Amino acid sequence: MTEIDAKIDALVPAWLTLPDIAEKLGVEVTRVRQLVKEGQLIAVRRGENRALHVPAAFIDGDKVVKGLSGTLTLLRDDGFTVEEMIEWLFTPDPTLPGTPAQALSENRGTEVKRRAQALAV
């Protein structure tokens, strides 16, 4: 888990701590830590106490946004760091339109994955 710089931090509109996510998902914090460890979520250290935070856009009600895990796997396979994944997911893409994170939350994961796959070429 990485500590991110101010530029990347500013791209993400809202963050959630692991306990916040656990409450939303109705699971223990240890399960959320496991999701991060397994790569289904990504977390970074930020703030004064350097607590782990996950972009709020990755949580949809009481579940992880559909398609996020597969997209993170593609980006990881392309050699992206956690910081680079966050930057890519929250940088506007005029061909989507919006950001890849917005497209995932709008159930347009196929389009996002296509773009992620194209990065490897």
Order of alpha helices (4+ residues) and beta strands (2+ residues): beta-alpha-beta-alpha-alpha-beta-beta-beta-beta-alpha-alpha-alpha-alpha
